[in-house]
């Protein structure tokens, strides 16, 4: 455990003290045109994908529904497949940004939002999620500007809640409570919980405990330690604690109160979209409560070729291994955690890194490589290519 004091919030604490944004706002209330739960929407979209695996709208809808259910890994898989279907659409990019935010990886999220904007998305369409990314980075003024922009759109209520929390993190208690007033006036169910966090963030943990007891009598015993420690955290840690349920251990490193999945851009997602057979069958979705999560028990598409980046090619495998060692030694930060693979075909061997979740992720890493003078080429393997990890030690 590396000496960390891991603080895991109980189910009751998550329910009453509120992991306010278990799913980023881009997923909330926007996964379906029908009056249905996110679980029902996910099941419906997956049934569509069982017969039409390249249905773009179903992939986007499934990603948003999975995010709302708190399953960031599944969401990442759906958005990555949508990006393969239509790499010129901004929606998969905004979705992957939301996934990164949900995973507590704000720095990784920003390039996705930038790419979504370059592809034509209005900033207001992802501003609520980008605002949270800025909050997690401790950049409260930028976060608040994004929340204000998002308040006029479909994520308006969630943006208002997040703005109140951000203002409280900045020390503006009066502004935070004023921001919540319109939600209070219409009886918004989340206001009492946000108000408790606002009070705690601004140093009034006793009033925060009283507010929690008003929402859920007797629950304050489990919540009080969490609320009392909030004022001592850094700005970014405060944002992570009240928005994602992420609380730092003694070393200052964050610990997750709710389970999250890695959004490593080199992670494989084929398991989410691999069917045991090519025939379309009814799809079942299982749910675990709390916290909400969904797992697609067989999924929606046949095995697809994977996307890689080719760093070099040749006949001599030892030369390729040495080439990778030199690249890694020269650029250790860039190649941290990157494993080399060898693809063999009849005429040559290829030095690869990957696989990537989608074209855009491969492009991002390719651009990173160019900054250090390394040219990489996209390579999509065929079923005849033999790919295996390359030993470099």
C-alpha positions in Angstrom: 0.0 0.0 0.0 3.1 2.2 0.0 2.2 3.6 3.4 -1.0 5.2 2.2 -3.9 5.5 4.5 -6.7 4.5 2.3 -10.1 6.0 3.2 -13.0 4.2 1.5 -16.4 5.8 1.9 -19.2 3.5 2.9 -22.3 3.0 0.8 -24.2 5.1 3.3 -21.6 7.9 3.0 -21.7 7.8 -0.8 -25.5 8.0 -0.7 -25.8 10.9 1.8 -22.6 12.8 1.5 -22.9 12.4 -2.1 -20.5 11.5 -4.8 -22.1 14.3 -6.7 -20.9 13.4 -10.2 -20.4 9.7 -10.3 -21.0 10.2 -14.1 -19.9 13.4 -15.8 -22.6 15.7 -16.8 -22.4 14.9 -20.5 -23.9 11.5 -19.7 -26.6 12.7 -17.4 -30.1 12.8 -18.9 -28.8 12.7 -22.5 -28.3 9.0 -23.2 -31.8 8.4 -24.6 -34.7 10.2 -26.2 -37.0 7.9 -24.2 -38.2 8.2 -20.6 -36.1 5.3 -19.3 -33.4 4.6 -16.8 -29.7 4.5 -17.9 -29.7 0.8 -17.3 -32.6 0.2 -19.6 -31.1 2.6 -22.2 -27.8 0.7 -22.1 -29.5 -2.6 -22.6 -31.5 -1.2 -25.5 -28.4 0.2 -27.2 -26.4 -3.0 -26.7 -29.3 -5.0 -28.3 -29.0 -2.6 -31.3 -25.3 -3.1 -31.5 -25.6 -6.9 -31.4 -27.1 -6.7 -34.9 -25.6 -3.4 -36.1 -22.1 -3.1 -34.4 -21.3 0.1 -36.3 -24.4 2.0 -35.4 -22.8 5.3 -34.4 -25.8 6.7 -32.4 -26.1 3.4 -30.5 -22.4 3.5 -29.7 -22.6 7.1 -28.4 -25.8 6.4 -26.5 -24.3 3.2 -24.9 -21.2 5.2 -23.9 -23.3 7.9 -22.2 -25.5 5.4 -20.5 -22.5 3.4 -19.2 -21.0 6.6 -17.9 -24.1 7.4 -16.0 -24.1 3.9 -14.5 -20.5 4.6 -13.3 -18.8 2.1 -15.7 -16.1 4.2 -17.2 -14.3 1.3 -18.8 -17.4 0.2 -20.7 -18.0 3.8 -21.7 -14.5 4.1 -23.0 -15.0 1.1 -25.2 -18.2 2.3 -26.8 -16.7 5.8 -27.5 -13.6 4.3 -29.0 -15.7 2.2 -31.4 -17.7 5.2 -32.3 -14.5 7.1 -33.1 -13.5 4.3 -35.5 -16.9 4.5 -37.2 -16.8 8.3 -37.6 -13.4 9.8 -36.7 -14.6 13.2 -37.9 -17.4 13.4 -35.3 -16.7 15.4 -32.1 -19.0 13.2 -30.0 -16.5 10.4 -29.3 -13.8 12.9 -28.3 -16.1 14.7 -25.9 -17.1 11.3 -24.5 -13.5 10.2 -24.0 -12.9 13.5 -22.2 -15.8 12.8 -19.9 -14.4 9.3 -19.3 -11.0 10.7 -18.3 -12.7 13.2 -15.9 -14.7 10.3 -14.4 -11.5 8.5 -13.8 -9.9 11.5 -12.1 -7.5 12.1 -15.0 -8.1 15.8 -15.8 -4.8 16.3 -17.7 -5.7 13.4 -20.0 -9.2 14.9 -20.5 -8.2 18.3 -21.9 -6.8 17.1 -25.3 -10.0 15.2 -25.9 -12.1 18.3 -25.3 -9.7 20.4 -27.5 -10.0 17.8 -30.3 -13.8 17.8 -30.0 -13.8 21.6 -30.4 -11.6 21.3 -33.4 -14.0 18.9 -35.0 -16.9 21.4 -34.6 -18.4 20.8 -31.1 -19.6 23.9 -29.3 -17.7 24.5 -26.0 -21.1 24.6 -24.2 -21.7 20.9 -25.1 -18.8 19.7 -23.0 -18.1 22.7 -20.8 -19.6 21.1 -17.7 -17.1 18.2 -17.9 -14.2 20.4 -18.9 -15.0 22.6 -16.0 -14.6 19.7 -13.6 -11.3 18.9 -15.3 -10.1 22.4 -14.5 -11.4 22.1 -10.9 -9.5 18.9 -10.4 -6.4 20.7 -11.7 -6.9 23.5 -9.1 -7.8 26.0 -11.8 -11.0 27.2 -10.3 -11.5 30.5 -12.3 -11.4 28.5 -15.6 -13.7 25.9 -14.1 -16.2 28.5 -13.1 -16.1 30.1 -16.5 -17.0 26.8 -18.1 -19.7 26.0 -15.6 -21.3 29.4 -16.3 -21.2 28.6 -20.0 -22.8 25.2 -19.5 -25.6 26.6 -17.3 -27.6 27.6 -20.3 -27.5 24.2 -21.9 -28.8 20.7 -21.2 -26.4 20.2 -18.3 -27.5 23.5 -16.6 -28.6 22.1 -13.2 -25.5 19.9 -12.8 -23.3 22.9 -14.0 -24.9 25.0 -11.3 -24.2 22.4 -8.6 -20.6 22.2 -9.7 -20.3 25.9 -9.9 -21.5 26.2 -6.3 -18.9 23.7 -5.2 -16.1 25.4 -7.1 -17.0 28.8 -5.6 -16.9 27.2 -2.1 -13.5 25.7 -2.9 -12.4 29.3 -3.8 -13.7 30.5 -0.4 -16.8 32.2 -1.7 -19.5 30.8 0.6 -22.0 33.5 -0.1 -21.6 33.2 -3.9 -21.9 29.4 -3.6 -25.2 29.5 -1.6 -26.6 32.2 -4.0 -25.8 30.0 -6.9 -27.8 27.2 -5.4 -30.8 29.4 -4.7 -32.6 28.7 -8.0 -32.3 25.0 -7.5 -33.6 25.3 -4.0 -36.6 27.2 -5.2 -37.7 24.4 -7.5 -37.1 21.7 -4.9 -34.0 20.1 -6.5 -33.2 16.9 -4.6 -29.5 17.4 -4.8 -29.3 20.9 -3.2 -29.2 19.7 0.4 -26.2 17.5 -0.2 -24.3 20.2 -2.2 -25.1 22.8 0.5 -23.6 20.5 3.1 -20.4 20.3 1.1 -20.4 24.1 0.6 -20.5 24.5 4.3 -17.8 22.0 5.0 -15.5 23.4 2.2 -15.8 26.8 3.8 -14.9 25.6 7.3 -18.2 25.1 8.9 -18.3 21.3 9.4 -20.7 21.5 12.3 -23.4 23.1 10.1 -22.5 20.6 7.4 -23.2 17.7 9.7 -26.5 19.3 10.7 -27.4 19.6 7.1 -26.5 15.9 6.4 -28.7 14.9 9.4 -31.6 16.8 8.0 -31.3 14.8 4.7 -30.6 11.4 6.4 -31.0 11.4 10.1 -28.2 9.7 12.0 -25.9 9.4 9.0 -23.5 12.2 10.2 -21.4 9.8 12.3 -19.9 8.2 9.2 -19.7 11.5 7.3 -18.2 13.8 9.9 -14.5 12.7 9.5 -14.8 13.3 5.7 -16.4 16.8 6.2 -13.9 17.8 8.8 -10.9 17.1 6.7 -12.2 18.9 3.6 -10.9 22.3 4.5 -7.3 21.0 4.9 -7.1 19.7 1.4 -5.6 21.4 -1.7 -8.1 22.9 -4.1 -7.7 20.1 -6.6 -8.1 17.5 -3.8 -11.3 19.2 -2.6 -12.7 19.1 -6.1 -11.9 15.4 -6.4 -13.4 14.6 -2.9 -16.8 16.3 -3.4 -17.2 15.5 -7.1 -15.7 12.1 -7.5 -15.5 10.6 -4.0 -11.7 10.6 -4.3 -10.0 11.3 -1.0 -6.2 11.6 -0.4 -4.2 9.4 1.8 -1.5 10.6 4.2 1.0 11.1 1.3 -1.4 13.3 -0.5 -2.0 10.8 -3.3 -5.7 10.2 -4.1 -7.6 7.2 -3.1 -10.9 6.3 -4.8 -14.0 5.9 -2.7 -15.8 4.3 -5.5 -14.4 1.9 -8.0 -13.1 3.4 -11.2 -11.5 1.8 -14.3 -8.3 2.8 -15.8 -8.5 5.0 -18.9 -4.9 4.3 -20.1 -5.0 5.2 -23.7 -3.2 2.0 -24.6 -5.7 -0.3 -22.8 -7.5 -2.8 -24.9 -11.2 -2.6 -25.1 -11.9 -5.5 -27.4 -13.3 -7.5 -24.6 -16.2 -5.2 -24.3 -17.1 -5.6 -28.0 -16.3 -9.2 -28.6 -19.1 -11.7 -29.2 -18.7 -15.5 -28.7 -20.3 -16.0 -32.1 -21.4 -14.0 -35.1 -25.0 -14.6 -34.6 -27.1 -11.8 -33.0 -28.5 -12.9 -29.7 -30.5 -11.1 -26.9 -28.1 -9.1 -24.7 -28.4 -9.2 -20.9 -27.1 -6.5 -18.7 -26.4 -7.1 -15.0 -26.5 -4.4 -12.4 -24.9 -4.1 -9.0 -26.2 -1.6 -6.4 -24.7 0.4 -4.8 -22.8 2.0 -6.4 -24.4 1.8 -9.8 -22.5 -0.2 -12.3 -23.3 -2.2 -15.4 -21.5 -5.1 -17.0 -22.4 -6.3 -20.5 -22.3 -10.1 -20.1 -21.7 -10.7 -23.9 -21.2 -8.1 -26.0 -21.8 -6.6 -29.3 -19.3 -7.1 -32.1 -17.0 -9.6 -33.7 -13.3 -9.3 -33.1 -11.9 -6.3 -34.9 -8.4 -5.6 -36.1 -6.4 -3.6 -33.6 -4.8 -0.2 -34.2 -1.0 0.1 -33.5 1.8 2.5 -34.2 4.8 1.1 -36.2 8.1 2.5 -35.0 10.4 0.5 -37.3 10.5 -2.6 -39.5 13.2 -5.0 -40.8 14.3 -8.6 -40.9 16.5 -8.7 -37.8 14.5 -8.9 -34.6 17.5 -8.2 -32.4 18.0 -4.9 -34.2 14.3 -4.0 -33.6 14.7 -4.8 -29.9 17.8 -2.6 -29.7 16.0 0.2 -31.5 13.3 0.2 -28.9 15.8 0.2 -26.1 17.5 3.2 -27.5 14.3 5.1 -28.0 13.2 4.3 -24.4 16.6 5.3 -23.0 16.5 8.6 -24.8 12.8 9.4 -23.9 12.1 7.6 -20.6 9.1 9.7 -19.7 7.4 9.3 -23.0 7.9 5.5 -23.1 7.1 5.0 -19.4 4.8 1.9 -19.2 4.9 1.4 -23.0 5.6 -2.2 -24.0 6.9 -3.1 -27.5 5.4 -5.8 -29.7 6.6 -7.6 -32.8 4.3 -8.3 -35.8 5.6 -10.9 -38.1 4.5 -11.2 -41.7 6.0 -13.1 -44.6 8.3 -10.3 -45.7 9.3 -8.5 -42.6 8.9 -7.9 -38.9 7.4 -4.7 -37.5 8.2 -3.0 -34.2 4.9 -1.9 -32.7 3.4 -0.1 -29.7 -0.2 -0.4 -28.7 -2.9 -1.5 -29.2 -4.8 1.8 -29.1 -8.5 2.3 -28.4 -9.1 4.3 -31.5 -7.6 6.3 -34.3 -7.5 9.5 -32.3 -5.6 7.9 -29.4 -3.1 6.6 -31.9 -2.8 10.0 -33.5 -2.2 11.7 -30.1 0.7 9.4 -29.3 2.0 9.7 -32.8 2.1 13.5 -32.3 3.9 13.0 -29.0 6.5 10.9 -30.7 7.1 13.6 -33.4 8.0 16.1 -30.7 11.1 14.0 -29.9 11.9 13.3 -33.5 10.3 9.8 -33.8 8.3 9.1 -36.9 5.5 6.5 -36.3 3.1 5.1 -38.8 -0.4 3.7 -38.1 -0.6 0.0 -38.6 -3.8 -2.1 -38.5 -3.1 -5.8 -38.2 -4.8 -8.5 -40.3 -5.8 -11.9 -39.0 -2.6 -13.4 -40.6 -0.2 -11.2 -38.7 1.4 -12.9 -35.8 1.8 -10.4 -32.9 3.6 -11.1 -29.7 5.4 -9.0 -27.0 9.0 -8.2 -27.8 11.6 -9.1 -25.2 14.0 -6.2 -24.8 15.9 -7.1 -21.7 
